[in-house]
């Protein structure tokens, strides 16, 4: 991404895997990571789209 000149922020949530948003699966759901990543997603969209 950097080599391509793309502005980005990579965030890793230790101990989480695929489907961390799936609140119907107690084995994959991570409420803290889901909340943080959703807030980051909304902030990105606000910055990028000016919504």
C-alpha positions as CSV (number, residue, x, y, z in Angstrom):
1,X,0.0,0.0,0.0
2,X,2.8,2.5,0.9
3,X,4.7,1.6,-2.3
4,X,1.5,2.5,-4.2
5,X,1.2,5.8,-2.4
6,X,-2.1,4.8,-0.7
7,X,-2.9,6.5,2.6
8,X,-4.0,3.7,5.0
9,X,-4.0,2.5,8.5
10,X,-3.7,-1.1,9.3
11,X,-5.2,-2.3,12.6
12,X,-4.8,-5.8,14.0
13,X,-7.0,-7.0,16.8
14,X,-5.0,-9.7,18.6
15,X,-7.0,-12.8,19.4
16,X,-9.7,-12.2,16.9
17,X,-10.3,-14.0,13.7
18,X,-12.6,-14.0,10.8
19,X,-16.2,-13.0,11.6
20,X,-15.4,-10.9,14.7
21,X,-18.7,-9.1,14.0
22,X,-20.8,-12.2,14.1
23,X,-22.6,-11.8,17.4
24,X,-24.5,-15.0,16.8
25,X,-21.3,-17.1,17.2
26,X,-19.8,-16.9,20.7
27,X,-16.6,-18.5,19.4
28,X,-15.8,-15.7,16.8
29,X,-17.6,-12.6,18.1
30,X,-15.4,-10.0,19.8
31,X,-17.5,-7.1,21.0
32,X,-14.6,-4.7,21.7
33,X,-12.9,-5.2,18.4
34,X,-16.3,-5.0,16.5
35,X,-17.2,-1.7,18.2
36,X,-13.7,-0.2,17.6
37,X,-13.5,-1.4,14.0
38,X,-17.1,-0.1,13.3
39,X,-16.2,3.4,14.7
40,X,-13.0,3.4,12.6
41,X,-15.1,2.5,9.5
42,X,-17.6,5.3,10.1
43,X,-14.8,7.8,10.7
44,X,-13.1,6.7,7.4
45,X,-16.3,7.1,5.5
46,X,-16.9,10.5,7.0
47,X,-13.4,11.6,6.0
48,X,-13.5,10.0,2.6
49,X,-17.0,10.8,1.5
50,X,-17.8,13.9,3.6
51,X,-21.1,12.3,4.7
